[in-house]
């Protein structure tokens, strides 16, 4: 069992190191993913709903670092950036059994987990999500500026990190 307080301290310390290290290693990780047949996960943007009758542009996820968590059998540490174009809303989703830490790098994000009130997070703010949490709202509040998150996952090795709710 993972104790939340030590993991939060580990993640908080690791986020600073990861942010600095990943800027330099992002290209290396992308190259490793390409060699291994994996690529950063991207939710493709589409034209405006009025033009196509489809969903608005989606968020873009870019894996920065993915590695087994030392000393914790069966767990993986993953960090990624999530970029939201202006006025973008993510599909409601879950992160499986992952413990999630999110830090706002740019912009303003409105977020809601199932059973909790809507919260607004600005650059420099952060939050955590417990394993199994239902993320019912994630949106960029700006109509003109992008928003960007650093997201860190501690997950069961091999699990999908984001599973969208099925369409209604």
Steps between C-alpha positions, in 0.01 A plus 500: 500500500630849417488754777367828362708746705843352407393463138385865492837611637676277249287636218538863607878463511502295181287748307764769531773259394280345232406837353866599465622156392217434258563816305836350406390135484167548319662452161684189626179350639316577175780327306487199737124481456541509122759218510274297732203562274336740746428866450378788713123481537321772308129569485462640152354847460203542270334799337248705694175322592302745287707410193494122542233410757771322704672557833714814549882465484632260760789509740847378399691266730878469473686239704816642656622208712377147561691255719446234763477650848815388686428288804128465425435177309238528226473882506602748231578872526385702198514873442340683210384840390137552404432802280147636463430736210274797583148402613583127499316255723628145551266204481408377850745226590675289762863415561443143613688412817754780448581761762508831309676830575423798274681837492384797289792621289302757297150644493194417707328162530156427643480148640252278679532152640185295557325598823713813551436867415637665185839659569705750301879464485739765371866492404697362797200320657486122535275215609498123547255233393456175689503169315163436335393867506252604230613821330166643383628845394833627371497815290707797395303804616662737249345560159830638363799346685613137535538331839763240588533246781785285624341172604679228697356149534594215732320210335490125475755407233326452165173675592351764269548842657182660364175325415229726360139441598297345221295746291142554615 
